[in-house]
Amino acid sequence: CSRLASCRLTWKGSPRVLQLLTPNPAGLTCVLAAGKKDLINLPVLVEDELEEQFVRGSGPGGQATNKTSNCVVLKHIPTGIVVKCHQTRSVDINRKRAREIMREKLDVAYKGDLSEVVLKKRESVLRKQEKRRKANENLERKRLFKDALAADSKPGSDTV
């Protein structure tokens, strides 16, 4: 177990949502994450396979950042994936967020392009492109309408 007393994973979300362990064809055990908008099958973290360090963070914040070791560096020993999390000043929150990020990275590492994290990202990009395309079509339609109005209002172009 790590330096801190609790080795159990805690999940955010509604208490009504149960954590369902599902066997994966690759032999990995996955859990449905309860804190996401959609339920995602992510690998379960085994604490024995993790190496955790607390280091000094960097970036803005002055003395509060430079003198406290609240940046969490989490390494998954079997795959060699390293996650560094320094989003807040709280070590506990950084530990939880580092584990969430690690689960997503492991999902991408194990499943590749079939990972639900990659699929969600791809859907998001496609939705953004579609929204941009529709906005451009509307702008073009408005420009053509204004050009037609300008052509109709010119003197000498009376067509009755």
GROMACS elastic network, one bead per residue, 0.5 to 0.9 nm:
[ bonds ]
;  ai    aj funct       b0    kb
    1     4     6  0.79166   500
    1     5     6  0.80173   500
    1     6     6  0.82072   500
    1     7     6  0.61855   500
    1    47     6  0.66306   500
    1    48     6  0.67560   500
    2     5     6  0.74098   500
    2     6     6  0.80936   500
    2     7     6  0.69774   500
    2    47     6  0.78131   500
    2    48     6  0.86139   500
    2    50     6  0.87671   500
    2    51     6  0.80784   500
    2    52     6  0.72435   500
    3     6     6  0.87315   500
    3    52     6  0.87342   500
    4     7     6  0.75153   500
    6     9     6  0.82837   500
    7    47     6  0.68877   500
    8    47     6  0.84781   500
    9    45     6  0.82679   500
    9    96     6  0.81793   500
    9    99     6  0.87066   500
   10    96     6  0.79651   500
   11    19     6  0.87235   500
   11    33     6  0.74392   500
   11    34     6  0.66398   500
   11    35     6  0.68429   500
   11    96     6  0.89198   500
   12    15     6  0.85201   500
   12    33     6  0.84658   500
   12    34     6  0.63788   500
   12    36     6  0.86770   500
   13    16     6  0.84935   500
   13    17     6  0.74244   500
   13    33     6  0.85746   500
   13    34     6  0.51864   500
   13    36     6  0.77558   500
   14    17     6  0.55941   500
   14    18     6  0.86373   500
   14    34     6  0.70014   500
   14    35     6  0.75508   500
   15    18     6  0.71809   500
   15    34     6  0.87348   500
   17    20     6  0.89006   500
   17    34     6  0.62813   500
   18    32     6  0.83604   500
   18    34     6  0.75879   500
   19    31     6  0.63306   500
   19    32     6  0.58825   500
   19    33     6  0.71160   500
   19    34     6  0.70173   500
   20    30     6  0.82493   500
   20    31     6  0.56559   500
   20    32     6  0.57795   500
   20    33     6  0.87104   500
   21    29     6  0.67347   500
   21    30     6  0.58103   500
   21    32     6  0.70712   500
   21    44     6  0.88175   500
   22    28     6  0.88414   500
   22    29     6  0.60516   500
   22    30     6  0.54247   500
   22    31     6  0.62787   500
   22    32     6  0.80888   500
   22    41     6  0.82585   500
   23    26     6  0.84172   500
   23    27     6  0.67510   500
   23    28     6  0.64283   500
   23    30     6  0.63987   500
   23    31     6  0.88846   500
   24    27     6  0.53962   500
   24    28     6  0.51905   500
   24    29     6  0.57563   500
   24    30     6  0.66673   500
   25    28     6  0.72506   500
   26    29     6  0.87200   500
   26   110     6  0.89149   500
   28    43     6  0.68197   500
   28    44     6  0.81512   500
   29    42     6  0.84235   500
   29    43     6  0.59574   500
   29    44     6  0.61626   500
   30    41     6  0.56306   500
   30    42     6  0.51683   500
   30    44     6  0.54258   500
   31    40     6  0.78786   500
   31    41     6  0.55479   500
   31    42     6  0.56344   500
   31    43     6  0.63114   500
   31    44     6  0.61421   500
   32    39     6  0.56236   500
   32    40     6  0.53681   500
   32    42     6  0.65200   500
   32    43     6  0.89053   500
   33    36     6  0.63421   500
   33    38     6  0.83668   500
   33    39     6  0.56622   500
   33    40     6  0.56967   500
   33    41     6  0.68154   500
   33    42     6  0.70295   500
   34    37     6  0.82754   500
   34    38     6  0.83069   500
   34    39     6  0.64514   500
   34    40     6  0.83400   500
   35    38     6  0.84515   500
   35    39     6  0.80927   500
   36    39     6  0.61778   500
   36    40     6  0.75360   500
   37    40     6  0.89101   500
   40   116     6  0.66907   500
   40   117     6  0.80546   500
   41   107     6  0.83002   500
   41   115     6  0.89042   500
   41   116     6  0.74386   500
   42   103     6  0.61077   500
   42   104     6  0.66332   500
   42   106     6  0.79852   500
   42   107     6  0.58154   500
   42   115     6  0.89030   500
   42   116     6  0.83931   500
   42   117     6  0.89915   500
   43   103     6  0.59781   500
   43   104     6  0.80326   500
   43   106     6  0.68807   500
   43   107     6  0.61681   500
   43   110     6  0.88785   500
   44   103     6  0.70725   500
   45    48     6  0.87623   500
   45    49     6  0.77731   500
   45    50     6  0.79768   500
   45    76     6  0.89498   500
   45    99     6  0.77725   500
   45   102     6  0.82740   500
   45   103     6  0.68138   500
   46    49     6  0.55664   500
   46    50     6  0.70013   500
   47    50     6  0.52496   500
   47    51     6  0.81636   500
   48    51     6  0.79230   500
   48    77     6  0.89623   500
   49    75     6  0.83187   500
   49    76     6  0.58631   500
   49    77     6  0.55148   500
   49    78     6  0.68171   500
   50    74     6  0.66568   500
   50    75     6  0.55950   500
   50    77     6  0.59997   500
   50    78     6  0.87366   500
   51    73     6  0.81432   500
   51    74     6  0.57758   500
   51    75     6  0.50339   500
   51    76     6  0.65136   500
   51    77     6  0.69053   500
   52    72     6  0.69958   500
   52    73     6  0.57830   500
   52    75     6  0.64410   500
   52    76     6  0.89770   500
   52    95     6  0.89105   500
   53    71     6  0.82197   500
   53    72     6  0.58807   500
   53    73     6  0.51039   500
   53    74     6  0.65317   500
   53    75     6  0.85939   500
   54    69     6  0.56161   500
   54    70     6  0.59529   500
   54    71     6  0.55384   500
   54    73     6  0.62326   500
   54    74     6  0.88320   500
   54    91     6  0.83401   500
   55    68     6  0.80668   500
   55    70     6  0.63161   500
   55    71     6  0.51812   500
   55    72     6  0.64455   500
   55    73     6  0.72209   500
   56    65     6  0.70606   500
   56    66     6  0.62728   500
   56    67     6  0.69448   500
   56    68     6  0.58602   500
   56    70     6  0.61845   500
   56    71     6  0.56815   500
   56    72     6  0.86525   500
   57    65     6  0.58220   500
   57    66     6  0.64734   500
   57    67     6  0.86206   500
   57    68     6  0.75891   500
   57    69     6  0.66299   500
   57    70     6  0.66563   500
   57    71     6  0.50313   500
   57    72     6  0.85488   500
   57    85     6  0.88110   500
   57    86     6  0.63003   500
   58    61     6  0.82202   500
   58    65     6  0.65381   500
   58    66     6  0.67728   500
   58    71     6  0.85036   500
   58    86     6  0.81947   500
   59    62     6  0.80879   500
   59    65     6  0.75623   500
   59    66     6  0.86099   500
   60    65     6  0.73571   500
   61    64     6  0.57979   500
   61    65     6  0.52005   500
   61    66     6  0.76223   500
   62    65     6  0.55692   500
   62    66     6  0.60409   500
   62    67     6  0.85116   500
   63    67     6  0.56722   500
   63    68     6  0.80438   500
   64    67     6  0.60811   500
   64    68     6  0.64149   500
   64    89     6  0.80761   500
   65    68     6  0.57884   500
   65    69     6  0.78966   500
   65    70     6  0.80549   500
   65    89     6  0.77089   500
   66    69     6  0.80023   500
   68    71     6  0.83889   500
   68    89     6  0.86132   500
   69    72     6  0.82026   500
   69    91     6  0.82964   500
   70    85     6  0.89286   500
   70    86     6  0.69889   500
   70    88     6  0.82371   500
   70    89     6  0.62829   500
   70    90     6  0.65513   500
   70    92     6  0.87433   500
   70    94     6  0.75682   500
   71    84     6  0.70643   500
   71    85     6  0.58113   500
   71    87     6  0.81063   500
   71    88     6  0.84900   500
   71    89     6  0.81309   500
   71    90     6  0.87961   500
   71    91     6  0.70334   500
   71    94     6  0.69951   500
   71    95     6  0.85852   500
   72    83     6  0.80276   500
   72    84     6  0.57218   500
   72    85     6  0.52478   500
   72    86     6  0.65029   500
   72    91     6  0.72316   500
   72    94     6  0.62430   500
   72    95     6  0.61256   500
   72    98     6  0.69925   500
   73    82     6  0.69766   500
   73    83     6  0.57155   500
   73    85     6  0.64992   500
   73    86     6  0.88309   500
   73    95     6  0.86383   500
   73    98     6  0.77102   500
   74    81     6  0.82797   500
   74    82     6  0.56739   500
   74    83     6  0.51169   500
   74    84     6  0.63329   500
   74    85     6  0.82601   500
   74    95     6  0.83989   500
   74    98     6  0.68063   500
   74    99     6  0.76976   500
   74   102     6  0.78038   500
   75    79     6  0.86339   500
   75    80     6  0.63784   500
   75    81     6  0.57090   500
   75    83     6  0.63646   500
   75    84     6  0.87372   500
   75   102     6  0.84767   500
   76    79     6  0.58723   500
   76    80     6  0.53670   500
   76    81     6  0.53041   500
   76    82     6  0.64771   500
   76    83     6  0.85772   500
   76   102     6  0.79816   500
   76   106     6  0.87143   500
   77    80     6  0.51128   500
   77    81     6  0.73663   500
   77    82     6  0.88449   500
   78    81     6  0.82860   500
   79    82     6  0.89981   500
   79   106     6  0.83259   500
   79   109     6  0.84156   500
   81   102     6  0.78943   500
   81   105     6  0.78047   500
   81   106     6  0.78555   500
   81   109     6  0.89035   500
   82   102     6  0.78940   500
   83    98     6  0.63838   500
   83    99     6  0.83781   500
   83   101     6  0.71967   500
   83   102     6  0.63384   500
   83   105     6  0.87051   500
   84    98     6  0.67511   500
   85    88     6  0.84812   500
   85    94     6  0.58104   500
   85    95     6  0.75602   500
   85    97     6  0.70135   500
   85    98     6  0.54008   500
   85   101     6  0.86073   500
   86    89     6  0.73676   500
   86    90     6  0.87690   500
   86    91     6  0.85316   500
   86    94     6  0.61212   500
   86    98     6  0.86340   500
   87    90     6  0.85672   500
   87    93     6  0.84143   500
   87    94     6  0.64329   500
   87    97     6  0.82977   500
   88    91     6  0.76873   500
   88    93     6  0.70313   500
   88    94     6  0.63604   500
   89    93     6  0.82217   500
   89    94     6  0.78077   500
   90    93     6  0.54431   500
   90    94     6  0.62176   500
   90    95     6  0.86511   500
   91    94     6  0.50476   500
   91    95     6  0.60481   500
   91    96     6  0.87101   500
   92    95     6  0.50937   500
   92    96     6  0.63798   500
   92    97     6  0.86964   500
   93    96     6  0.51821   500
   93    97     6  0.61541   500
   93    98     6  0.84847   500
   94    97     6  0.51033   500
   94    98     6  0.59175   500
   94    99     6  0.85466   500
   95    98     6  0.51327   500
   95    99     6  0.62997   500
   95   100     6  0.87762   500
   96    99     6  0.52119   500
   96   100     6  0.63488   500
   96   101     6  0.87591   500
   97   100     6  0.50116   500
   97   101     6  0.61826   500
   97   102     6  0.84881   500
   98   101     6  0.51305   500
   98   102     6  0.60451   500
   98   103     6  0.86416   500
   99   103     6  0.61291   500
   99   104     6  0.86682   500
  100   103     6  0.52001   500
  100   104     6  0.64517   500
  100   105     6  0.87580   500
  101   104     6  0.51833   500
  101   105     6  0.62042   500
  101   106     6  0.86079   500
  102   105     6  0.50265   500
  102   106     6  0.60140   500
  102   107     6  0.84793   500
  103   106     6  0.51214   500
  103   107     6  0.61534   500
  103   108     6  0.87281   500
  104   107     6  0.50548   500
  104   108     6  0.63675   500
  104   109     6  0.86570   500
  104   115     6  0.88517   500
  104   116     6  0.89455   500
  104   117     6  0.67091   500
  105   108     6  0.51040   500
  105   109     6  0.61007   500
  105   110     6  0.86129   500
  105   117     6  0.86425   500
  106   110     6  0.59678   500
  106   111     6  0.83447   500
  107   110     6  0.52824   500
  107   111     6  0.58745   500
  107   112     6  0.76149   500
  107   115     6  0.59774   500
  107   116     6  0.78033   500
  107   117     6  0.74877   500
  108   111     6  0.53962   500
  108   113     6  0.72936   500
  108   114     6  0.79822   500
  108   115     6  0.52824   500
  108   116     6  0.79723   500
  108   117     6  0.68966   500
  108   118     6  0.69785   500
  109   112     6  0.56114   500
  109   115     6  0.83218   500
  110   115     6  0.78452   500
  111   114     6  0.53627   500
  111   116     6  0.84952   500
  112   115     6  0.55636   500
  112   118     6  0.78707   500
  113   116     6  0.83065   500
  113   117     6  0.89841   500
  113   118     6  0.62243   500
  113   119     6  0.73140   500
  114   117     6  0.85644   500
  114   118     6  0.71018   500
  114   119     6  0.68616   500
  115   118     6  0.53224   500
  115   119     6  0.62758   500
  115   120     6  0.87029   500
  116   120     6  0.59776   500
  116   121     6  0.84518   500
  117   120     6  0.52302   500
  117   121     6  0.62533   500
  117   122     6  0.86602   500
  118   121     6  0.50672   500
  118   122     6  0.60993   500
  118   123     6  0.86189   500
  119   122     6  0.50280   500
  119   123     6  0.61573   500
  119   124     6  0.85682   500
  120   123     6  0.50967   500
  120   124     6  0.61574   500
  120   125     6  0.86965   500
  121   124     6  0.50430   500
  121   125     6  0.62730   500
  121   126     6  0.87094   500
  122   125     6  0.51361   500
  122   126     6  0.62491   500
  122   127     6  0.86522   500
  123   126     6  0.50922   500
  123   127     6  0.61154   500
  123   128     6  0.85788   500
  124   127     6  0.51288   500
  124   128     6  0.61937   500
  124   129     6  0.86634   500
  125   128     6  0.50983   500
  125   129     6  0.62052   500
  125   130     6  0.86437   500
  126   129     6  0.50645   500
  126   130     6  0.61238   500
  126   131     6  0.85632   500
  127   130     6  0.51022   500
  127   131     6  0.61322   500
  127   132     6  0.86158   500
  128   131     6  0.50965   500
  128   132     6  0.61833   500
  128   133     6  0.86019   500
  129   132     6  0.50827   500
  129   133     6  0.61028   500
  129   134     6  0.86802   500
  130   133     6  0.50191   500
  130   134     6  0.62352   500
  130   135     6  0.86072   500
  131   134     6  0.52348   500
  131   135     6  0.62164   500
  131   136     6  0.86983   500
  132   135     6  0.50764   500
  132   136     6  0.62064   500
  132   137     6  0.86661   500
  133   136     6  0.51615   500
  133   137     6  0.62447   500
  133   138     6  0.87260   500
  134   137     6  0.50177   500
  134   138     6  0.62062   500
  134   139     6  0.86323   500
  135   138     6  0.51417   500
  135   139     6  0.62304   500
  135   140     6  0.86645   500
  136   139     6  0.50424   500
  136   140     6  0.61491   500
  136   141     6  0.85647   500
  137   140     6  0.51017   500
  137   141     6  0.61162   500
  137   142     6  0.86394   500
  138   141     6  0.50048   500
  138   142     6  0.61715   500
  138   143     6  0.85899   500
  139   142     6  0.51314   500
  139   143     6  0.61656   500
  139   144     6  0.86906   500
  140   143     6  0.50456   500
  140   144     6  0.62130   500
  140   145     6  0.85958   500
  141   144     6  0.52127   500
  141   145     6  0.61959   500
  141   146     6  0.87100   500
  142   145     6  0.50298   500
  142   146     6  0.61817   500
  142   147     6  0.85822   500
  143   146     6  0.51731   500
  143   147     6  0.61730   500
  143   148     6  0.86293   500
  144   147     6  0.50257   500
  144   148     6  0.61374   500
  144   149     6  0.86477   500
  145   148     6  0.50669   500
  145   149     6  0.62247   500
  145   150     6  0.85990   500
  146   149     6  0.50434   500
  146   150     6  0.60721   500
  146   151     6  0.85378   500
  147   150     6  0.50551   500
  147   151     6  0.61207   500
  147   152     6  0.86459   500
  148   151     6  0.50922   500
  148   152     6  0.62227   500
  148   153     6  0.87015   500
  149   152     6  0.51252   500
  149   153     6  0.61870   500
  149   154     6  0.88226   500
  150   153     6  0.52515   500
  150   154     6  0.64248   500
  151   154     6  0.55666   500
  151   157     6  0.78472   500
  152   155     6  0.83108   500
  152   157     6  0.67941   500
  152   158     6  0.79502   500
  153   157     6  0.77222   500
  153   158     6  0.87567   500
  154   157     6  0.60686   500
  154   158     6  0.84240   500
  155   158     6  0.71741   500
  156   159     6  0.88685   500
